[in-house]
Amino acid sequence: MFLRGVRSSSAALLAAVAALIALGVPAWAEQGSSDSAEGLPPGFPCGTTTVSPLSTWLWFPIDGRAPRYAEGTQASGTGYLDMYAPPGGRTNYFHPGINTRLSDLAADPQNLGFMHQGQYVSFQLRLRLADRTDTNRSGFTTLVWWPPANGNEGGAGWATSDNLVTGNWWSTQAIQGLAGGQQSTASLQTIAQNNPDAIVTEYGVLNDSGTGGADRIVYGCRTWDFEPLADGSA
């Protein structure tokens, strides 16, 4: 359990990172250089944190609706994220990645994981400075780990996937060593080797079709456990 002072410092640090992200692509990204959180472990500050509707710890939706905090013991603790996506919509939750180097994240097979359920509930990494084959200078792309490319793991029921680094990922944009689209996949280690300057600006979960759930998201040395309010879901 974190001391109050540590929690306050962590929140202040992450708030500053979120403010920078909100300003858009920083100048260094356009110039093709990297200003990642060098020296910090992926997921810094380390530890396990409980996220609730009243204390979201900078988790936020991007271009979609936020998940509902649901009650139930199917996943970790007494609740989880209800990732239901209505027809034509999407549900997602992301957290600032503190510009973690993709190569640092890919260095340990245990650096990425989550509990999940649903055919299209995916774990996603939003990158900058990837080596895009169209020479886009920002190097933006999103890497996606989802059940259809990984033996349908979690597609039919709750699963704990704790080795996402070695799983099959696809990229929304064509980057070095990986064509864009769902048909071309590679492990995170391979992607990092081919895109040595890539950094993670946000990470999270997304669903764009039907029912689903997510919980206990692991990013480097940080674990996030999602719980509803004590008097009911929100």
C-alpha positions as CSV (number, residue, x, y, z in Angstrom):
1,M,0.0,0.0,0.0
2,F,1.3,3.4,-0.9
3,L,1.9,6.2,1.6
4,R,-0.2,9.3,1.1
5,G,2.8,11.4,0.2
6,V,3.9,8.9,-2.4
7,R,0.4,8.8,-3.9
8,S,0.3,12.6,-4.1
9,S,3.7,12.8,-5.8
10,S,2.7,10.1,-8.3
11,A,-0.6,11.9,-9.1
12,A,1.3,15.2,-9.6
13,L,3.8,13.5,-11.9
14,L,1.1,11.8,-14.0
15,A,-1.0,14.9,-14.1
16,A,1.9,16.8,-15.6
17,V,2.4,14.1,-18.2
18,A,-1.3,14.2,-19.1
19,A,-1.1,17.9,-19.5
20,L,1.8,17.6,-22.0
21,I,-0.1,14.9,-24.0
22,A,-3.2,17.1,-24.2
23,L,-1.1,19.8,-26.0
24,G,-0.6,17.5,-28.9
25,V,2.5,16.3,-30.7
26,P,5.5,17.8,-29.0
27,A,8.2,19.6,-31.0
28,W,10.8,16.8,-30.4
29,A,8.4,14.2,-32.0
30,E,8.2,16.3,-35.2
31,Q,12.0,16.7,-35.2
32,G,12.5,12.9,-35.1
33,S,14.3,12.8,-31.7
34,S,13.2,11.1,-28.5
35,D,12.6,12.5,-25.1
36,S,11.3,9.4,-23.3
37,A,11.3,8.9,-19.6
38,E,14.8,7.5,-19.7
39,G,16.0,5.8,-16.5
40,L,12.5,5.1,-15.3
41,P,11.0,1.6,-15.4
42,P,8.0,1.1,-17.6
43,G,4.9,1.9,-15.6
44,F,6.6,4.2,-13.1
45,P,5.7,4.9,-10.4
46,C,5.6,1.1,-9.5
47,G,3.0,-0.6,-7.4
48,T,-0.7,-1.7,-7.5
49,T,-3.4,0.9,-7.5
50,T,-7.2,0.6,-7.2
51,V,-9.1,2.7,-9.7
52,S,-12.7,3.7,-9.0
53,P,-15.2,6.1,-10.5
54,L,-14.2,8.7,-7.9
55,S,-10.5,8.1,-8.3
56,T,-9.7,7.3,-11.9
57,W,-5.9,8.1,-11.7
58,L,-5.9,9.7,-15.2
59,W,-7.6,6.9,-17.0
60,F,-9.7,8.4,-19.8
61,P,-11.6,7.5,-23.0
62,I,-10.2,8.5,-26.4
63,D,-12.7,9.0,-29.3
64,G,-15.3,6.9,-27.6
65,R,-17.2,6.2,-24.4
66,A,-15.7,5.3,-21.1
67,P,-16.4,1.8,-19.7
68,R,-18.8,1.3,-16.8
69,Y,-17.4,0.2,-13.5
70,A,-19.3,-3.1,-12.8
71,E,-19.7,-5.3,-9.8
72,G,-18.8,-8.9,-10.0
73,T,-16.1,-11.4,-9.0
74,Q,-15.4,-12.8,-12.5
75,A,-12.1,-10.9,-12.7
76,S,-10.0,-9.4,-9.9
77,G,-11.5,-8.2,-6.6
78,T,-15.2,-7.2,-6.5
79,G,-15.5,-5.5,-9.8
80,Y,-14.2,-4.9,-13.3
81,L,-14.6,-2.6,-16.4
82,D,-17.7,-3.4,-18.4
83,M,-16.4,-2.8,-21.9
84,Y,-19.8,-3.2,-23.7
85,A,-19.7,-1.3,-27.0
86,P,-23.1,-0.3,-28.6
87,P,-23.7,-0.8,-32.3
88,G,-21.5,1.6,-34.3
89,G,-19.7,2.8,-31.1
90,R,-16.6,2.0,-29.2
91,T,-15.7,1.8,-25.5
92,N,-12.1,2.4,-24.4
93,Y,-9.9,3.5,-21.4
94,F,-6.4,4.7,-21.8
95,H,-3.6,6.0,-19.5
96,P,-0.6,8.1,-20.2
97,G,2.4,6.0,-21.1
98,I,5.0,8.5,-20.0
99,N,6.8,8.1,-23.3
100,T,8.2,4.7,-22.4
101,R,10.6,3.3,-24.9
102,L,8.9,0.4,-26.7
103,S,12.2,-1.5,-26.5
104,D,12.2,-1.2,-22.7
105,L,8.6,-2.4,-22.5
106,A,9.4,-5.4,-24.8
107,A,12.5,-6.4,-22.8
108,D,10.5,-8.4,-20.2
109,P,7.7,-10.9,-21.2
110,Q,5.8,-10.0,-18.0
111,N,5.7,-6.3,-18.7
112,L,2.2,-6.4,-20.3
113,G,-1.0,-8.2,-19.2
114,F,-4.6,-8.0,-18.3
115,M,-7.7,-10.0,-17.5
116,H,-10.3,-9.8,-20.2
117,Q,-13.4,-11.2,-21.8
118,G,-14.9,-10.6,-25.2
119,Q,-14.1,-11.4,-28.8
120,Y,-12.8,-7.9,-29.7
121,V,-11.6,-6.6,-26.3
122,S,-8.0,-5.5,-27.1
123,F,-5.0,-4.2,-25.3
124,Q,-3.5,-1.3,-27.2
125,L,-0.3,0.8,-27.3
126,R,-0.4,4.2,-28.9
127,L,3.1,5.0,-30.3
128,R,5.0,8.0,-31.6
129,L,8.4,7.9,-33.4
130,A,7.7,4.5,-35.0
131,D,9.3,4.1,-38.4
132,R,6.3,4.5,-40.7
133,T,6.8,3.4,-44.2
134,D,4.9,6.4,-45.5
135,T,7.6,8.6,-43.8
136,N,5.0,10.3,-41.6
137,R,7.3,12.3,-39.3
138,S,5.3,11.9,-36.1
139,G,5.6,8.1,-36.4
140,F,2.2,7.6,-34.9
141,T,0.5,4.2,-34.9
142,T,-1.5,2.0,-32.6
143,L,-0.4,-1.5,-31.8
144,V,-3.2,-4.0,-31.1
145,W,-3.2,-7.3,-29.2
146,W,-6.6,-9.0,-29.5
147,P,-8.1,-12.5,-29.2
148,P,-8.6,-13.2,-33.0
149,A,-4.8,-13.1,-33.5
150,N,-4.0,-15.0,-30.3
151,G,-5.9,-18.2,-30.4
152,N,-9.2,-16.5,-29.4
153,E,-7.8,-16.2,-25.9
154,G,-10.5,-14.6,-23.8
155,G,-13.0,-14.5,-26.6
156,A,-15.5,-16.9,-25.1
157,G,-14.9,-16.3,-21.4
158,W,-12.6,-14.6,-18.9
159,A,-8.9,-15.2,-19.4
160,T,-5.7,-13.9,-17.7
161,S,-3.2,-13.0,-20.4
162,D,0.1,-12.2,-18.7
163,N,2.5,-12.6,-21.6
164,L,1.3,-10.1,-24.2
165,V,4.8,-9.1,-25.1
166,T,5.4,-12.4,-26.8
167,G,1.9,-12.5,-28.4
168,N,0.8,-11.4,-31.8
169,W,0.3,-7.7,-32.4
170,W,-0.9,-5.8,-35.5
171,S,-0.4,-2.1,-36.3
172,T,-3.0,0.4,-37.5
173,Q,-0.3,1.9,-39.8
174,A,2.4,0.3,-41.9
175,I,5.6,0.5,-40.0
176,Q,9.1,-1.0,-40.4
177,G,8.8,-4.8,-40.5
178,L,5.0,-4.8,-40.1
179,A,2.4,-4.0,-42.7
180,G,-0.6,-2.1,-41.5
181,G,-3.8,-4.0,-40.8
182,Q,-5.1,-7.1,-39.0
183,Q,-3.5,-9.6,-41.3
184,S,0.1,-8.8,-40.5
185,T,1.3,-9.6,-36.9
186,A,4.5,-9.8,-35.0
187,S,5.7,-10.0,-31.4
188,L,6.4,-6.9,-29.5
189,Q,10.1,-7.7,-29.3
190,T,10.2,-7.9,-33.1
191,I,8.3,-4.7,-33.6
192,A,10.6,-2.9,-31.1
193,Q,13.7,-4.2,-32.9
194,N,12.5,-2.8,-36.2
195,N,11.4,0.5,-34.6
196,P,14.1,1.3,-32.1
197,D,13.0,5.0,-31.5
198,A,9.3,4.2,-30.9
199,I,7.8,5.4,-27.6
200,V,4.5,4.7,-25.9
201,T,2.4,7.8,-25.3
202,E,-0.8,6.0,-24.1
203,Y,-1.8,2.4,-23.3
204,G,-5.2,0.9,-22.5
205,V,-8.1,-1.3,-23.6
206,L,-10.7,-1.0,-26.3
207,N,-13.8,-2.7,-27.5
208,D,-15.7,-1.8,-30.7
209,S,-18.2,-4.7,-30.9
210,G,-20.6,-6.2,-28.4
211,T,-20.1,-7.3,-24.8
212,G,-16.7,-7.5,-23.0
213,G,-14.8,-6.8,-19.8
214,A,-11.3,-5.9,-18.6
215,D,-9.5,-5.7,-15.3
216,R,-6.1,-5.9,-13.6
217,I,-4.2,-4.2,-16.4
218,V,-0.4,-4.6,-16.1
219,Y,2.0,-2.1,-17.7
220,G,5.6,-2.6,-16.7
221,C,5.9,-2.4,-12.9
222,R,2.4,-0.9,-12.5
223,T,-0.8,-2.9,-11.9
224,W,-4.2,-1.3,-12.1
225,D,-7.2,-2.9,-10.4
226,F,-10.7,-1.5,-11.3
227,E,-13.4,-1.5,-8.6
228,P,-16.9,0.0,-8.4
229,L,-18.0,2.2,-5.6
230,A,-18.9,0.3,-2.4
231,D,-22.6,1.2,-2.7
232,G,-22.9,-0.1,-6.3
233,S,-21.7,0.1,-9.8
234,A,-21.2,3.4,-11.7
